[in-house]
Amino acid sequence: MAKQKFNIIESTCIPVEIDNCNTDLIIPARYLASTTRDPKFFGDAFMHDLRYDSEGNPVKDFVMNQPQYSEAPREGVHEIIIGGQNWGSGSSREHAAWAISGYGVRVVISSSFADIHRNNLLNCFVLPVVVSREFQQELFATVKADPSAKVRVDVPNQTVTNLSTGHSETFPINSYKKYCLENAFDDIDFLLSNTDKIEAFEKH
């Protein structure tokens, strides 16, 4: 997982309009036996059985293989996925979050997330953004009409904005996880950053 500080992310999006997109679709179970933590390995496995047929050829109709959405994520390009409702349902496999992070996605926007998957995303430095169903549908329509359209996710102010329409919503995030994302801290980094306070407490 890439530890990057979260501030404002402004990017084009990949619209994955699949409701109840479960973790087995996000990363097939056969990849769970791997012992590697190589981000590229899991990024290549992201949505594998939807992206490729049984012979390993790209499925042309799948959104991630369409020319306007196939470019690999980088700053300002495809760092955001707009997903269907109930994103990440099914098994609790952390590998699903590894796959999304390994592919280069930093934000997943949906009207709802499976609880365990949402927490796994946060632990892998991917921000799950919950919006209303109406706003989710607006984002799908905007991005499909204009693949160059951008969405801005402002982490400090907890807002997500459709830059094409100007419409914006606020989103919830746990204050601890927000602090960690803004400082690129995992749980251990957070503890280490408070070493002086911990040592001072232990002396009393």
C-alpha positions in Angstrom: 0.0 0.0 0.0 1.2 3.5 -0.9 1.4 5.9 2.1 0.5 9.2 0.7 -0.8 12.2 2.5 -4.5 13.0 1.7 -5.5 16.6 1.2 -7.4 17.5 -2.0 -7.7 14.9 -4.7 -8.9 16.1 -8.1 -9.1 13.5 -10.7 -11.0 11.8 -13.6 -12.9 8.7 -12.6 -13.6 5.2 -13.6 -17.3 4.4 -13.4 -17.8 0.8 -12.2 -21.6 0.7 -12.1 -22.0 -2.6 -10.4 -24.3 -2.8 -7.4 -23.3 -5.4 -4.8 -19.8 -5.6 -6.3 -18.4 -8.2 -3.9 -14.8 -8.9 -2.9 -14.6 -12.0 -5.1 -15.2 -9.7 -8.1 -12.7 -7.2 -6.8 -10.1 -9.9 -6.5 -10.8 -13.6 -7.2 -10.3 -16.1 -4.4 -7.4 -17.9 -6.1 -5.2 -14.8 -5.5 -5.6 -15.1 -1.7 -3.1 -18.0 -1.5 -0.2 -15.8 -2.7 2.4 -14.8 -0.1 3.6 -11.7 -1.9 2.6 -8.2 -0.8 3.8 -6.7 -4.1 1.3 -3.9 -5.0 1.6 -4.6 -8.7 0.7 -8.2 -8.3 -2.6 -7.3 -6.6 -3.2 -4.3 -8.8 -3.0 -6.6 -11.9 -5.5 -8.9 -10.2 -8.0 -6.1 -9.6 -11.3 -7.0 -11.2 -9.4 -9.7 -13.1 -12.2 -12.0 -14.1 -14.2 -9.0 -15.4 -11.3 -7.5 -17.2 -10.1 -10.7 -18.9 -11.7 -13.8 -20.4 -10.6 -17.4 -19.7 -7.8 -17.1 -22.2 -6.4 -13.9 -20.7 -7.7 -11.6 -23.4 -9.2 -8.2 -22.4 -13.0 -8.1 -22.3 -13.6 -5.1 -24.6 -17.0 -4.3 -23.2 -15.8 -4.0 -19.6 -15.4 -0.4 -18.5 -11.8 -0.7 -17.4 -10.8 -1.9 -20.9 -12.6 0.9 -22.7 -10.0 3.4 -24.1 -11.4 6.4 -22.2 -11.0 4.6 -18.9 -8.2 2.2 -19.5 -5.3 4.5 -18.7 -3.5 3.5 -15.5 -4.1 5.7 -12.5 -1.7 8.5 -11.8 -2.0 12.0 -10.3 -5.2 13.6 -11.6 -6.1 10.6 -13.7 -8.4 7.7 -12.7 -7.4 8.0 -9.0 -11.2 7.8 -8.2 -13.6 4.9 -8.8 -17.3 5.6 -8.7 -18.8 2.3 -7.6 -22.3 0.9 -7.3 -24.1 0.7 -4.0 -23.0 -1.9 -1.4 -19.4 -1.8 -2.7 -17.2 -4.6 -1.2 -19.8 -7.0 0.1 -19.1 -10.6 0.6 -16.0 -12.0 2.3 -13.8 -9.8 4.5 -10.6 -10.5 2.5 -8.2 -7.6 3.0 -6.7 -8.6 -0.4 -9.6 -6.7 -2.1 -8.4 -3.4 -0.6 -4.8 -4.4 -1.5 -6.0 -4.8 -5.1 -7.6 -1.4 -5.3 -4.6 0.3 -3.7 -2.2 -1.7 -5.9 -4.0 -0.6 -9.0 -3.4 3.0 -8.0 -6.9 4.1 -6.9 -7.0 6.5 -3.9 -10.7 7.1 -3.5 -13.8 4.9 -4.0 -17.1 6.7 -4.1 -20.4 4.8 -3.4 -23.7 5.2 -1.8 -22.9 2.4 0.7 -20.0 0.1 1.6 -19.7 -3.2 3.4 -18.4 -2.3 6.8 -15.3 -4.5 6.9 -14.3 -3.6 3.4 -14.6 0.1 4.2 -12.2 -0.3 7.2 -9.8 -2.4 5.1 -9.7 0.4 2.5 -8.9 3.0 5.1 -6.1 0.7 6.4 -4.7 0.5 2.9 -4.8 4.3 2.3 -7.8 4.2 0.1 -10.6 6.6 1.1 -14.2 5.3 1.0 -16.5 8.2 0.3 -20.2 7.7 1.0 -22.6 9.9 -1.0 -26.4 9.9 -1.5 -27.8 7.6 -4.2 -28.9 10.7 -6.2 -25.4 12.2 -6.2 -23.9 8.8 -7.0 -26.2 8.6 -10.1 -25.3 12.1 -11.1 -21.6 11.3 -11.0 -22.1 8.2 -13.1 -24.0 10.3 -15.7 -21.4 13.0 -15.7 -18.4 10.7 -16.1 -20.1 8.5 -18.8 -21.1 11.6 -20.8 -17.6 13.1 -20.5 -14.8 10.8 -19.4 -12.5 13.9 -18.9 -14.8 15.2 -16.2 -13.2 15.6 -12.8 -14.3 15.1 -9.3 -12.7 16.9 -6.3 -12.4 15.2 -2.9 -11.5 17.6 -0.2 -10.4 15.5 2.8 -9.9 18.4 5.3 -13.4 19.7 4.7 -14.9 16.3 4.0 -16.6 17.3 0.7 -16.9 15.7 -2.7 -17.7 18.0 -5.6 -18.7 17.2 -9.2 -16.7 19.9 -11.0 -18.9 19.7 -14.1 -22.1 20.6 -12.2 -20.7 22.3 -9.1 -22.9 20.1 -6.9 -21.2 19.0 -3.7 -21.9 16.7 -0.7 -20.2 16.2 2.6 -19.1 12.7 3.6 -18.4 11.1 7.0 -15.0 9.8 8.2 -13.7 8.7 11.5 -11.6 11.5 13.0 -8.7 9.1 13.9 -8.6 7.7 10.3 -8.9 11.2 8.9 -5.9 12.3 10.9 -3.9 9.2 9.8 -4.8 9.8 6.1 -3.8 13.5 6.3 -0.4 12.5 7.8 0.2 9.3 5.9 0.2 7.3 9.2 -0.7 3.7 9.6 -1.5 2.6 13.2 2.1 1.9 14.0 3.2 5.3 12.6 0.6 7.0 14.8 1.9 5.2 17.9 5.5 6.2 17.1 4.5 9.8 16.6 3.2 9.8 20.2 6.3 8.1 21.7 7.1 11.1 23.9 3.6 11.3 25.3 3.5 7.5 25.9 6.9 7.6 27.7 5.8 10.6 29.8 2.6 8.8 30.8 4.5 5.7 31.8 6.7 7.8 34.2 3.8 8.8 36.3 
